[in-house]
C-alpha cells in the first residue's frame, strides 16, 4: 500500500482543557415536546441522549480525530435559542440545478419555516417538508427510516444531534416517481453562542429519480462562536437515481460536525457532490454504502479554506455486494494558515467480487503556512476486484504562471487561471451551471478576487 501523502508545517497546538456542554435531559424532552413527537420518536431521542451521556468529547488520541484538535470548542457557551432574525441572503434562493425548482424549503431554527412544493408532486405522494411537519403528517416514514442508516449513537456528535435536533428535512419519493425539476432546501442559522442541530432524511424509492440540493449557511459573526451538529441519511432503492448536491457555507465562527451515510440498492446510482468553504472547523464523516448488486456511486468534493479554517473530511466507500462501482475525487485549495485533512477508505466485503473502486484527493497549497494531510486507504476482503487510490499535495507551479504572464496577463490573473484549471475536473463532474457558478464565486471570494 502506498504511503500517505502528508505535508506538515509548523503550527501552534491548543492546550486548553475542553469545556462541557450545558445541555440537559430537560432540553431533550423539550425538543421532543415542541415537535409533538409520538412515543417511539421521543424514546429514540432519549436513547440518543443516553449514548451522548455515556460518551466523551473526541480527542486526538482517537485515530479518526488524531489530526483534528477540538479542545478549543467553547462548549459551555452554547445555548439552545432561536437564530437571529436576519433576512436570508437572496443569492441562496436562486435555483442552482436548472432554471426553477420543484420545491423550496428554508429552515430558520426557532423561527417560521418557508415551504413550497409543486402541488402535482404532492398528488403523486412526494414528500418534501420540515421536521415538525414530518412528525405531524408522516410519522410512519420517520419511524421506519429515522436512525436506521446513521445510528444516533454512532459518534458523540451524532448522539448529540439525535438528542437535540429540532430542525430538519424529510424528502420522500415513491417508487417509480421521477422528478424532472430539483428540490432545494436551505438551513439558515445566523447568530453566535448557540447550537444548531439538524437531520436530513432522503428516501428515493425503487426506479425513482431525484435531484436534491441542500445548503447550510450563515454570515460570519464578529463576536462569539457557534455550533452545528447534523445527521444526513440517504436511501436509494433498487434502480433508483439520486443526484445530491450539498453546500456548506457556515460563517467562520461555526464549529461544524456531521455524520452522513448513503445506502444504494441493486442497480441504483448516487451522484453525491460536496462543496465546502465555510465554518471555523469542520469534521465530516461521509459514507457510501453500496448494498445492492450492480449499484454505483460517485463522490465529488470541493473545498477551499483560508485564515485559520480547518476542514477534516473522513470518507468511506463500502462495497458490500458484487459488481459495484465507486469513484471519489476530492480537490481543495488552501490559503493563509488554513489546514485540510482527508482520510479515505475503500472497503470491499467478502464476496463482493467484480468491485471497481477508485479514490483520489488533490490539494493545492497557496501559502507557506497552509497544511494538507491526505491519507488514502484500502481494505479488500475479496480477490476479484480493481481498487486504486491516489493523493497529491503541491504548490502553484511557476512554469504555467510564467507562460501566461508571457502572453500579457498580470500575475494575479495568471494565478487565478491556474487555480481555475486545478478545479476544472471537479467542475466538469457537476451537471448544473448554477452550482458551478456558485462554486466559482466561492473561489473568487476566498482568494479576494
Secondary structure by P-SEA (a helix, b strand, c coil): cccbbbbbcbbbbbcccbbbbcccaaaaaaaaaaacccaaaaaaaaaaaaaaaaccccccccccccccccccccccccccccccccccccccccccccccccbbbbbccccbbbbbccaaaaaabbbbbcaaaaaaccaaaaaacccccccccccaaaaaaaaccccbbbbbbcccccccbbbbbbbccccccccccbbbbbbbcccccbbbbbbbbbcccccccbbbbbbbbbbbcccbbbbbbbbbbccccccccbbbbbbbcccbbbbbbbbbccccbbbbbbbbbcccccccbbbbbbbbbccbbbbbbbbbbbbcccbbbbbbbbbbccccbbbbbbbbbbbbcccccbbbbbbbbbbbbccccbbbbbbbbbbbcccbbbbbbbbbbbcccaaaaaaaaaacccaaaaaaaaaaaaaaaaaaacccaaaaaaaaaaaaaaacc
